[in-house]
Amino acid sequence: MTTHVLILCTHNSARSVLSEGMLNHLAQKLGKDVRAHSAGSAPSGRINPFAIEALNRAGVDTSSYRSKSWDEFSQPDAPQMRIVITVCDNAANEVCPIWPGSPVKMHWGYPDPSNAEGEDAKRQAFEITRQAIGYRMLQLLALPLDTMSNAELQAALTQIAKS
């Protein structure tokens, strides 16, 4: 059974998109039945071009990516999430919708790479953020997700957050 992971950031334009891209890319490469989705509480309607560039350089196909609202994932026909991860402090502090199935919730914060000054600095900040996210996603994919209880999964995700 597919493990669905929802990754949230306020605008769904940078960190959540990097996370969705890396988790899906790595899961496919490793043959894991994991599917990442990303969304925002106040989606910007566009994905930051530096996020697209960083993912494309890593071999991630971003052709179907779009900035979307987290409301899409609280609908009855949405996939049931096993894990919901916030990647920005603003989204972590917002009141989220009630997710069907009571998924495990985790906050893995990353500084906003969009705040870097100048194109070269932004490019570097997005790449560093992509790599940091990729490292955590590899750790998530190493977990025996199919056999873990929610309490075990919560503990494992908390441990990953500390790395």
MODELLER restraints for C-alpha pairs under 7 A, 6 or more apart:
rsr = mdl.restraints
at = mdl.atoms
rsr.add(forms.Gaussian(group=physical.xy_distance, feature=features.Distance(at['CA:2:A'], at['CA:33:A']), mean=5.00, stdev=0.5))
rsr.add(forms.Gaussian(group=physical.xy_distance, feature=features.Distance(at['CA:2:A'], at['CA:34:A']), mean=5.46, stdev=0.5))
rsr.add(forms.Gaussian(group=physical.xy_distance, feature=features.Distance(at['CA:2:A'], at['CA:35:A']), mean=6.77, stdev=0.5))
rsr.add(forms.Gaussian(group=physical.xy_distance, feature=features.Distance(at['CA:3:A'], at['CA:33:A']), mean=6.36, stdev=0.5))
rsr.add(forms.Gaussian(group=physical.xy_distance, feature=features.Distance(at['CA:3:A'], at['CA:34:A']), mean=4.67, stdev=0.5))
rsr.add(forms.Gaussian(group=physical.xy_distance, feature=features.Distance(at['CA:3:A'], at['CA:35:A']), mean=6.17, stdev=0.5))
rsr.add(forms.Gaussian(group=physical.xy_distance, feature=features.Distance(at['CA:3:A'], at['CA:82:A']), mean=6.07, stdev=0.5))
rsr.add(forms.Gaussian(group=physical.xy_distance, feature=features.Distance(at['CA:4:A'], at['CA:34:A']), mean=5.95, stdev=0.5))
rsr.add(forms.Gaussian(group=physical.xy_distance, feature=features.Distance(at['CA:4:A'], at['CA:35:A']), mean=4.91, stdev=0.5))
rsr.add(forms.Gaussian(group=physical.xy_distance, feature=features.Distance(at['CA:4:A'], at['CA:36:A']), mean=5.89, stdev=0.5))
rsr.add(forms.Gaussian(group=physical.xy_distance, feature=features.Distance(at['CA:4:A'], at['CA:80:A']), mean=6.69, stdev=0.5))
rsr.add(forms.Gaussian(group=physical.xy_distance, feature=features.Distance(at['CA:4:A'], at['CA:81:A']), mean=4.77, stdev=0.5))
rsr.add(forms.Gaussian(group=physical.xy_distance, feature=features.Distance(at['CA:4:A'], at['CA:82:A']), mean=5.56, stdev=0.5))
rsr.add(forms.Gaussian(group=physical.xy_distance, feature=features.Distance(at['CA:4:A'], at['CA:83:A']), mean=6.74, stdev=0.5))
rsr.add(forms.Gaussian(group=physical.xy_distance, feature=features.Distance(at['CA:5:A'], at['CA:35:A']), mean=6.19, stdev=0.5))
rsr.add(forms.Gaussian(group=physical.xy_distance, feature=features.Distance(at['CA:5:A'], at['CA:36:A']), mean=4.72, stdev=0.5))
rsr.add(forms.Gaussian(group=physical.xy_distance, feature=features.Distance(at['CA:5:A'], at['CA:37:A']), mean=6.13, stdev=0.5))
rsr.add(forms.Gaussian(group=physical.xy_distance, feature=features.Distance(at['CA:5:A'], at['CA:81:A']), mean=5.62, stdev=0.5))
rsr.add(forms.Gaussian(group=physical.xy_distance, feature=features.Distance(at['CA:5:A'], at['CA:82:A']), mean=6.06, stdev=0.5))
rsr.add(forms.Gaussian(group=physical.xy_distance, feature=features.Distance(at['CA:5:A'], at['CA:83:A']), mean=4.79, stdev=0.5))
rsr.add(forms.Gaussian(group=physical.xy_distance, feature=features.Distance(at['CA:5:A'], at['CA:84:A']), mean=5.79, stdev=0.5))
rsr.add(forms.Gaussian(group=physical.xy_distance, feature=features.Distance(at['CA:6:A'], at['CA:36:A']), mean=5.92, stdev=0.5))
rsr.add(forms.Gaussian(group=physical.xy_distance, feature=features.Distance(at['CA:6:A'], at['CA:37:A']), mean=4.82, stdev=0.5))
rsr.add(forms.Gaussian(group=physical.xy_distance, feature=features.Distance(at['CA:6:A'], at['CA:38:A']), mean=5.51, stdev=0.5))
rsr.add(forms.Gaussian(group=physical.xy_distance, feature=features.Distance(at['CA:6:A'], at['CA:81:A']), mean=6.50, stdev=0.5))
rsr.add(forms.Gaussian(group=physical.xy_distance, feature=features.Distance(at['CA:6:A'], at['CA:83:A']), mean=6.32, stdev=0.5))
rsr.add(forms.Gaussian(group=physical.xy_distance, feature=features.Distance(at['CA:6:A'], at['CA:84:A']), mean=4.71, stdev=0.5))
rsr.add(forms.Gaussian(group=physical.xy_distance, feature=features.Distance(at['CA:6:A'], at['CA:85:A']), mean=6.24, stdev=0.5))
rsr.add(forms.Gaussian(group=physical.xy_distance, feature=features.Distance(at['CA:7:A'], at['CA:16:A']), mean=5.51, stdev=0.5))
rsr.add(forms.Gaussian(group=physical.xy_distance, feature=features.Distance(at['CA:7:A'], at['CA:19:A']), mean=6.90, stdev=0.5))
rsr.add(forms.Gaussian(group=physical.xy_distance, feature=features.Distance(at['CA:7:A'], at['CA:20:A']), mean=6.72, stdev=0.5))
rsr.add(forms.Gaussian(group=physical.xy_distance, feature=features.Distance(at['CA:7:A'], at['CA:37:A']), mean=6.13, stdev=0.5))
rsr.add(forms.Gaussian(group=physical.xy_distance, feature=features.Distance(at['CA:7:A'], at['CA:38:A']), mean=4.63, stdev=0.5))
rsr.add(forms.Gaussian(group=physical.xy_distance, feature=features.Distance(at['CA:7:A'], at['CA:39:A']), mean=6.50, stdev=0.5))
rsr.add(forms.Gaussian(group=physical.xy_distance, feature=features.Distance(at['CA:7:A'], at['CA:84:A']), mean=5.85, stdev=0.5))
rsr.add(forms.Gaussian(group=physical.xy_distance, feature=features.Distance(at['CA:7:A'], at['CA:85:A']), mean=4.78, stdev=0.5))
rsr.add(forms.Gaussian(group=physical.xy_distance, feature=features.Distance(at['CA:7:A'], at['CA:86:A']), mean=5.73, stdev=0.5))
rsr.add(forms.Gaussian(group=physical.xy_distance, feature=features.Distance(at['CA:8:A'], at['CA:16:A']), mean=5.60, stdev=0.5))
rsr.add(forms.Gaussian(group=physical.xy_distance, feature=features.Distance(at['CA:8:A'], at['CA:38:A']), mean=5.77, stdev=0.5))
rsr.add(forms.Gaussian(group=physical.xy_distance, feature=features.Distance(at['CA:8:A'], at['CA:39:A']), mean=5.20, stdev=0.5))
rsr.add(forms.Gaussian(group=physical.xy_distance, feature=features.Distance(at['CA:8:A'], at['CA:40:A']), mean=5.43, stdev=0.5))
rsr.add(forms.Gaussian(group=physical.xy_distance, feature=features.Distance(at['CA:8:A'], at['CA:85:A']), mean=6.12, stdev=0.5))
rsr.add(forms.Gaussian(group=physical.xy_distance, feature=features.Distance(at['CA:8:A'], at['CA:86:A']), mean=4.62, stdev=0.5))
rsr.add(forms.Gaussian(group=physical.xy_distance, feature=features.Distance(at['CA:8:A'], at['CA:87:A']), mean=6.18, stdev=0.5))
rsr.add(forms.Gaussian(group=physical.xy_distance, feature=features.Distance(at['CA:8:A'], at['CA:91:A']), mean=6.66, stdev=0.5))
rsr.add(forms.Gaussian(group=physical.xy_distance, feature=features.Distance(at['CA:9:A'], at['CA:15:A']), mean=6.82, stdev=0.5))
rsr.add(forms.Gaussian(group=physical.xy_distance, feature=features.Distance(at['CA:9:A'], at['CA:16:A']), mean=5.46, stdev=0.5))
rsr.add(forms.Gaussian(group=physical.xy_distance, feature=features.Distance(at['CA:9:A'], at['CA:39:A']), mean=6.66, stdev=0.5))
rsr.add(forms.Gaussian(group=physical.xy_distance, feature=features.Distance(at['CA:9:A'], at['CA:40:A']), mean=5.02, stdev=0.5))
rsr.add(forms.Gaussian(group=physical.xy_distance, feature=features.Distance(at['CA:9:A'], at['CA:86:A']), mean=5.98, stdev=0.5))
rsr.add(forms.Gaussian(group=physical.xy_distance, feature=features.Distance(at['CA:9:A'], at['CA:87:A']), mean=5.72, stdev=0.5))
rsr.add(forms.Gaussian(group=physical.xy_distance, feature=features.Distance(at['CA:9:A'], at['CA:88:A']), mean=5.39, stdev=0.5))
rsr.add(forms.Gaussian(group=physical.xy_distance, feature=features.Distance(at['CA:9:A'], at['CA:91:A']), mean=5.30, stdev=0.5))
rsr.add(forms.Gaussian(group=physical.xy_distance, feature=features.Distance(at['CA:10:A'], at['CA:40:A']), mean=4.58, stdev=0.5))
rsr.add(forms.Gaussian(group=physical.xy_distance, feature=features.Distance(at['CA:10:A'], at['CA:41:A']), mean=4.98, stdev=0.5))
rsr.add(forms.Gaussian(group=physical.xy_distance, feature=features.Distance(at['CA:10:A'], at['CA:42:A']), mean=5.51, stdev=0.5))
rsr.add(forms.Gaussian(group=physical.xy_distance, feature=features.Distance(at['CA:10:A'], at['CA:43:A']), mean=6.51, stdev=0.5))
rsr.add(forms.Gaussian(group=physical.xy_distance, feature=features.Distance(at['CA:10:A'], at['CA:90:A']), mean=6.50, stdev=0.5))
rsr.add(forms.Gaussian(group=physical.xy_distance, feature=features.Distance(at['CA:10:A'], at['CA:91:A']), mean=5.18, stdev=0.5))
rsr.add(forms.Gaussian(group=physical.xy_distance, feature=features.Distance(at['CA:11:A'], at['CA:40:A']), mean=5.02, stdev=0.5))
rsr.add(forms.Gaussian(group=physical.xy_distance, feature=features.Distance(at['CA:11:A'], at['CA:41:A']), mean=6.64, stdev=0.5))
rsr.add(forms.Gaussian(group=physical.xy_distance, feature=features.Distance(at['CA:11:A'], at['CA:42:A']), mean=5.23, stdev=0.5))
rsr.add(forms.Gaussian(group=physical.xy_distance, feature=features.Distance(at['CA:11:A'], at['CA:43:A']), mean=4.05, stdev=0.5))
rsr.add(forms.Gaussian(group=physical.xy_distance, feature=features.Distance(at['CA:11:A'], at['CA:44:A']), mean=4.97, stdev=0.5))
rsr.add(forms.Gaussian(group=physical.xy_distance, feature=features.Distance(at['CA:12:A'], at['CA:38:A']), mean=6.75, stdev=0.5))
rsr.add(forms.Gaussian(group=physical.xy_distance, feature=features.Distance(at['CA:12:A'], at['CA:39:A']), mean=5.17, stdev=0.5))
rsr.add(forms.Gaussian(group=physical.xy_distance, feature=features.Distance(at['CA:12:A'], at['CA:40:A']), mean=4.60, stdev=0.5))
rsr.add(forms.Gaussian(group=physical.xy_distance, feature=features.Distance(at['CA:12:A'], at['CA:43:A']), mean=5.33, stdev=0.5))
rsr.add(forms.Gaussian(group=physical.xy_distance, feature=features.Distance(at['CA:12:A'], at['CA:44:A']), mean=6.71, stdev=0.5))
rsr.add(forms.Gaussian(group=physical.xy_distance, feature=features.Distance(at['CA:12:A'], at['CA:67:A']), mean=5.33, stdev=0.5))
rsr.add(forms.Gaussian(group=physical.xy_distance, feature=features.Distance(at['CA:12:A'], at['CA:68:A']), mean=6.62, stdev=0.5))
rsr.add(forms.Gaussian(group=physical.xy_distance, feature=features.Distance(at['CA:13:A'], at['CA:44:A']), mean=6.57, stdev=0.5))
rsr.add(forms.Gaussian(group=physical.xy_distance, feature=features.Distance(at['CA:13:A'], at['CA:46:A']), mean=6.14, stdev=0.5))
rsr.add(forms.Gaussian(group=physical.xy_distance, feature=features.Distance(at['CA:13:A'], at['CA:47:A']), mean=4.15, stdev=0.5))
rsr.add(forms.Gaussian(group=physical.xy_distance, feature=features.Distance(at['CA:13:A'], at['CA:48:A']), mean=5.26, stdev=0.5))
rsr.add(forms.Gaussian(group=physical.xy_distance, feature=features.Distance(at['CA:13:A'], at['CA:67:A']), mean=6.06, stdev=0.5))
rsr.add(forms.Gaussian(group=physical.xy_distance, feature=features.Distance(at['CA:14:A'], at['CA:47:A']), mean=6.48, stdev=0.5))
rsr.add(forms.Gaussian(group=physical.xy_distance, feature=features.Distance(at['CA:14:A'], at['CA:48:A']), mean=5.73, stdev=0.5))
rsr.add(forms.Gaussian(group=physical.xy_distance, feature=features.Distance(at['CA:14:A'], at['CA:51:A']), mean=5.52, stdev=0.5))
rsr.add(forms.Gaussian(group=physical.xy_distance, feature=features.Distance(at['CA:15:A'], at['CA:87:A']), mean=6.45, stdev=0.5))
rsr.add(forms.Gaussian(group=physical.xy_distance, feature=features.Distance(at['CA:16:A'], at['CA:38:A']), mean=5.58, stdev=0.5))
rsr.add(forms.Gaussian(group=physical.xy_distance, feature=features.Distance(at['CA:16:A'], at['CA:87:A']), mean=6.38, stdev=0.5))
rsr.add(forms.Gaussian(group=physical.xy_distance, feature=features.Distance(at['CA:17:A'], at['CA:38:A']), mean=6.06, stdev=0.5))
rsr.add(forms.Gaussian(group=physical.xy_distance, feature=features.Distance(at['CA:18:A'], at['CA:51:A']), mean=6.25, stdev=0.5))
rsr.add(forms.Gaussian(group=physical.xy_distance, feature=features.Distance(at['CA:18:A'], at['CA:55:A']), mean=6.76, stdev=0.5))
rsr.add(forms.Gaussian(group=physical.xy_distance, feature=features.Distance(at['CA:18:A'], at['CA:130:A']), mean=5.93, stdev=0.5))
rsr.add(forms.Gaussian(group=physical.xy_distance, feature=features.Distance(at['CA:19:A'], at['CA:133:A']), mean=6.05, stdev=0.5))
rsr.add(forms.Gaussian(group=physical.xy_distance, feature=features.Distance(at['CA:20:A'], at['CA:36:A']), mean=5.10, stdev=0.5))
rsr.add(forms.Gaussian(group=physical.xy_distance, feature=features.Distance(at['CA:20:A'], at['CA:37:A']), mean=5.57, stdev=0.5))
rsr.add(forms.Gaussian(group=physical.xy_distance, feature=features.Distance(at['CA:20:A'], at['CA:38:A']), mean=5.74, stdev=0.5))
rsr.add(forms.Gaussian(group=physical.xy_distance, feature=features.Distance(at['CA:21:A'], at['CA:55:A']), mean=6.81, stdev=0.5))
rsr.add(forms.Gaussian(group=physical.xy_distance, feature=features.Distance(at['CA:21:A'], at['CA:60:A']), mean=6.44, stdev=0.5))
rsr.add(forms.Gaussian(group=physical.xy_distance, feature=features.Distance(at['CA:22:A'], at['CA:134:A']), mean=5.66, stdev=0.5))
rsr.add(forms.Gaussian(group=physical.xy_distance, feature=features.Distance(at['CA:23:A'], at['CA:36:A']), mean=6.12, stdev=0.5))
rsr.add(forms.Gaussian(group=physical.xy_distance, feature=features.Distance(at['CA:23:A'], at['CA:137:A']), mean=5.60, stdev=0.5))
rsr.add(forms.Gaussian(group=physical.xy_distance, feature=features.Distance(at['CA:24:A'], at['CA:35:A']), mean=5.90, stdev=0.5))
rsr.add(forms.Gaussian(group=physical.xy_distance, feature=features.Distance(at['CA:24:A'], at['CA:36:A']), mean=5.68, stdev=0.5))
rsr.add(forms.Gaussian(group=physical.xy_distance, feature=features.Distance(at['CA:25:A'], at['CA:60:A']), mean=6.14, stdev=0.5))
rsr.add(forms.Gaussian(group=physical.xy_distance, feature=features.Distance(at['CA:27:A'], at['CA:33:A']), mean=6.90, stdev=0.5))
rsr.add(forms.Gaussian(group=physical.xy_distance, feature=features.Distance(at['CA:27:A'], at['CA:34:A']), mean=6.02, stdev=0.5))
rsr.add(forms.Gaussian(group=physical.xy_distance, feature=features.Distance(at['CA:27:A'], at['CA:141:A']), mean=6.86, stdev=0.5))
rsr.add(forms.Gaussian(group=physical.xy_distance, feature=features.Distance(at['CA:39:A'], at['CA:67:A']), mean=6.69, stdev=0.5))
rsr.add(forms.Gaussian(group=physical.xy_distance, feature=features.Distance(at['CA:39:A'], at['CA:68:A']), mean=5.11, stdev=0.5))
rsr.add(forms.Gaussian(group=physical.xy_distance, feature=features.Distance(at['CA:39:A'], at['CA:69:A']), mean=5.18, stdev=0.5))
rsr.add(forms.Gaussian(group=physical.xy_distance, feature=features.Distance(at['CA:39:A'], at['CA:70:A']), mean=4.81, stdev=0.5))
rsr.add(forms.Gaussian(group=physical.xy_distance, feature=features.Distance(at['CA:40:A'], at['CA:68:A']), mean=6.27, stdev=0.5))
rsr.add(forms.Gaussian(group=physical.xy_distance, feature=features.Distance(at['CA:40:A'], at['CA:69:A']), mean=4.99, stdev=0.5))
rsr.add(forms.Gaussian(group=physical.xy_distance, feature=features.Distance(at['CA:40:A'], at['CA:70:A']), mean=5.25, stdev=0.5))
rsr.add(forms.Gaussian(group=physical.xy_distance, feature=features.Distance(at['CA:41:A'], at['CA:69:A']), mean=5.85, stdev=0.5))
rsr.add(forms.Gaussian(group=physical.xy_distance, feature=features.Distance(at['CA:41:A'], at['CA:70:A']), mean=5.79, stdev=0.5))
rsr.add(forms.Gaussian(group=physical.xy_distance, feature=features.Distance(at['CA:42:A'], at['CA:69:A']), mean=6.62, stdev=0.5))
rsr.add(forms.Gaussian(group=physical.xy_distance, feature=features.Distance(at['CA:43:A'], at['CA:67:A']), mean=5.84, stdev=0.5))
rsr.add(forms.Gaussian(group=physical.xy_distance, feature=features.Distance(at['CA:43:A'], at['CA:68:A']), mean=5.61, stdev=0.5))
rsr.add(forms.Gaussian(group=physical.xy_distance, feature=features.Distance(at['CA:43:A'], at['CA:69:A']), mean=5.63, stdev=0.5))
rsr.add(forms.Gaussian(group=physical.xy_distance, feature=features.Distance(at['CA:44:A'], at['CA:67:A']), mean=6.50, stdev=0.5))
rsr.add(forms.Gaussian(group=physical.xy_distance, feature=features.Distance(at['CA:45:A'], at['CA:67:A']), mean=4.97, stdev=0.5))
rsr.add(forms.Gaussian(group=physical.xy_distance, feature=features.Distance(at['CA:45:A'], at['CA:68:A']), mean=6.81, stdev=0.5))
rsr.add(forms.Gaussian(group=physical.xy_distance, feature=features.Distance(at['CA:46:A'], at['CA:66:A']), mean=6.61, stdev=0.5))
rsr.add(forms.Gaussian(group=physical.xy_distance, feature=features.Distance(at['CA:46:A'], at['CA:67:A']), mean=5.41, stdev=0.5))
rsr.add(forms.Gaussian(group=physical.xy_distance, feature=features.Distance(at['CA:47:A'], at['CA:66:A']), mean=6.50, stdev=0.5))
rsr.add(forms.Gaussian(group=physical.xy_distance, feature=features.Distance(at['CA:47:A'], at['CA:67:A']), mean=5.95, stdev=0.5))
rsr.add(forms.Gaussian(group=physical.xy_distance, feature=features.Distance(at['CA:50:A'], at['CA:123:A']), mean=6.15, stdev=0.5))
rsr.add(forms.Gaussian(group=physical.xy_distance, feature=features.Distance(at['CA:50:A'], at['CA:126:A']), mean=6.51, stdev=0.5))
rsr.add(forms.Gaussian(group=physical.xy_distance, feature=features.Distance(at['CA:51:A'], at['CA:126:A']), mean=6.29, stdev=0.5))
rsr.add(forms.Gaussian(group=physical.xy_distance, feature=features.Distance(at['CA:52:A'], at['CA:62:A']), mean=6.64, stdev=0.5))
rsr.add(forms.Gaussian(group=physical.xy_distance, feature=features.Distance(at['CA:54:A'], at['CA:126:A']), mean=6.40, stdev=0.5))
rsr.add(forms.Gaussian(group=physical.xy_distance, feature=features.Distance(at['CA:54:A'], at['CA:127:A']), mean=5.67, stdev=0.5))
rsr.add(forms.Gaussian(group=physical.xy_distance, feature=features.Distance(at['CA:56:A'], at['CA:62:A']), mean=6.97, stdev=0.5))
rsr.add(forms.Gaussian(group=physical.xy_distance, feature=features.Distance(at['CA:72:A'], at['CA:78:A']), mean=6.93, stdev=0.5))
rsr.add(forms.Gaussian(group=physical.xy_distance, feature=features.Distance(at['CA:74:A'], at['CA:97:A']), mean=6.69, stdev=0.5))
rsr.add(forms.Gaussian(group=physical.xy_distance, feature=features.Distance(at['CA:74:A'], at['CA:98:A']), mean=6.89, stdev=0.5))
rsr.add(forms.Gaussian(group=physical.xy_distance, feature=features.Distance(at['CA:74:A'], at['CA:99:A']), mean=5.65, stdev=0.5))
rsr.add(forms.Gaussian(group=physical.xy_distance, feature=features.Distance(at['CA:74:A'], at['CA:100:A']), mean=6.88, stdev=0.5))
rsr.add(forms.Gaussian(group=physical.xy_distance, feature=features.Distance(at['CA:80:A'], at['CA:100:A']), mean=6.18, stdev=0.5))
rsr.add(forms.Gaussian(group=physical.xy_distance, feature=features.Distance(at['CA:80:A'], at['CA:101:A']), mean=6.37, stdev=0.5))
rsr.add(forms.Gaussian(group=physical.xy_distance, feature=features.Distance(at['CA:81:A'], at['CA:103:A']), mean=5.77, stdev=0.5))
rsr.add(forms.Gaussian(group=physical.xy_distance, feature=features.Distance(at['CA:82:A'], at['CA:103:A']), mean=4.53, stdev=0.5))
rsr.add(forms.Gaussian(group=physical.xy_distance, feature=features.Distance(at['CA:82:A'], at['CA:104:A']), mean=6.19, stdev=0.5))
rsr.add(forms.Gaussian(group=physical.xy_distance, feature=features.Distance(at['CA:83:A'], at['CA:103:A']), mean=5.02, stdev=0.5))
rsr.add(forms.Gaussian(group=physical.xy_distance, feature=features.Distance(at['CA:83:A'], at['CA:104:A']), mean=4.75, stdev=0.5))
rsr.add(forms.Gaussian(group=physical.xy_distance, feature=features.Distance(at['CA:83:A'], at['CA:105:A']), mean=5.90, stdev=0.5))
rsr.add(forms.Gaussian(group=physical.xy_distance, feature=features.Distance(at['CA:84:A'], at['CA:103:A']), mean=6.38, stdev=0.5))
rsr.add(forms.Gaussian(group=physical.xy_distance, feature=features.Distance(at['CA:84:A'], at['CA:104:A']), mean=6.18, stdev=0.5))
rsr.add(forms.Gaussian(group=physical.xy_distance, feature=features.Distance(at['CA:84:A'], at['CA:105:A']), mean=4.83, stdev=0.5))
rsr.add(forms.Gaussian(group=physical.xy_distance, feature=features.Distance(at['CA:84:A'], at['CA:106:A']), mean=6.35, stdev=0.5))
rsr.add(forms.Gaussian(group=physical.xy_distance, feature=features.Distance(at['CA:85:A'], at['CA:105:A']), mean=5.86, stdev=0.5))
rsr.add(forms.Gaussian(group=physical.xy_distance, feature=features.Distance(at['CA:85:A'], at['CA:106:A']), mean=4.79, stdev=0.5))
rsr.add(forms.Gaussian(group=physical.xy_distance, feature=features.Distance(at['CA:85:A'], at['CA:107:A']), mean=5.46, stdev=0.5))
rsr.add(forms.Gaussian(group=physical.xy_distance, feature=features.Distance(at['CA:85:A'], at['CA:108:A']), mean=6.72, stdev=0.5))
rsr.add(forms.Gaussian(group=physical.xy_distance, feature=features.Distance(at['CA:86:A'], at['CA:92:A']), mean=5.54, stdev=0.5))
rsr.add(forms.Gaussian(group=physical.xy_distance, feature=features.Distance(at['CA:86:A'], at['CA:106:A']), mean=6.45, stdev=0.5))
rsr.add(forms.Gaussian(group=physical.xy_distance, feature=features.Distance(at['CA:86:A'], at['CA:107:A']), mean=4.76, stdev=0.5))
rsr.add(forms.Gaussian(group=physical.xy_distance, feature=features.Distance(at['CA:86:A'], at['CA:108:A']), mean=6.10, stdev=0.5))
rsr.add(forms.Gaussian(group=physical.xy_distance, feature=features.Distance(at['CA:87:A'], at['CA:107:A']), mean=6.09, stdev=0.5))
rsr.add(forms.Gaussian(group=physical.xy_distance, feature=features.Distance(at['CA:87:A'], at['CA:108:A']), mean=5.02, stdev=0.5))
rsr.add(forms.Gaussian(group=physical.xy_distance, feature=features.Distance(at['CA:87:A'], at['CA:109:A']), mean=4.50, stdev=0.5))
rsr.add(forms.Gaussian(group=physical.xy_distance, feature=features.Distance(at['CA:87:A'], at['CA:110:A']), mean=6.00, stdev=0.5))
rsr.add(forms.Gaussian(group=physical.xy_distance, feature=features.Distance(at['CA:88:A'], at['CA:109:A']), mean=5.05, stdev=0.5))
rsr.add(forms.Gaussian(group=physical.xy_distance, feature=features.Distance(at['CA:88:A'], at['CA:110:A']), mean=6.13, stdev=0.5))
rsr.add(forms.Gaussian(group=physical.xy_distance, feature=features.Distance(at['CA:89:A'], at['CA:109:A']), mean=6.13, stdev=0.5))
rsr.add(forms.Gaussian(group=physical.xy_distance, feature=features.Distance(at['CA:92:A'], at['CA:107:A']), mean=6.43, stdev=0.5))
rsr.add(forms.Gaussian(group=physical.xy_distance, feature=features.Distance(at['CA:104:A'], at['CA:150:A']), mean=6.29, stdev=0.5))
rsr.add(forms.Gaussian(group=physical.xy_distance, feature=features.Distance(at['CA:104:A'], at['CA:154:A']), mean=6.16, stdev=0.5))
rsr.add(forms.Gaussian(group=physical.xy_distance, feature=features.Distance(at['CA:106:A'], at['CA:157:A']), mean=6.89, stdev=0.5))
rsr.add(forms.Gaussian(group=physical.xy_distance, feature=features.Distance(at['CA:108:A'], at['CA:161:A']), mean=5.81, stdev=0.5))
rsr.add(forms.Gaussian(group=physical.xy_distance, feature=features.Distance(at['CA:113:A'], at['CA:122:A']), mean=6.28, stdev=0.5))
rsr.add(forms.Gaussian(group=physical.xy_distance, feature=features.Distance(at['CA:113:A'], at['CA:125:A']), mean=4.98, stdev=0.5))
rsr.add(forms.Gaussian(group=physical.xy_distance, feature=features.Distance(at['CA:113:A'], at['CA:126:A']), mean=5.35, stdev=0.5))
rsr.add(forms.Gaussian(group=physical.xy_distance, feature=features.Distance(at['CA:113:A'], at['CA:129:A']), mean=6.96, stdev=0.5))
rsr.add(forms.Gaussian(group=physical.xy_distance, feature=features.Distance(at['CA:114:A'], at['CA:122:A']), mean=6.32, stdev=0.5))
rsr.add(forms.Gaussian(group=physical.xy_distance, feature=features.Distance(at['CA:116:A'], at['CA:122:A']), mean=4.97, stdev=0.5))
rsr.add(forms.Gaussian(group=physical.xy_distance, feature=features.Distance(at['CA:116:A'], at['CA:125:A']), mean=6.69, stdev=0.5))
rsr.add(forms.Gaussian(group=physical.xy_distance, feature=features.Distance(at['CA:136:A'], at['CA:160:A']), mean=6.55, stdev=0.5))
rsr.add(forms.Gaussian(group=physical.xy_distance, feature=features.Distance(at['CA:139:A'], at['CA:160:A']), mean=6.89, stdev=0.5))
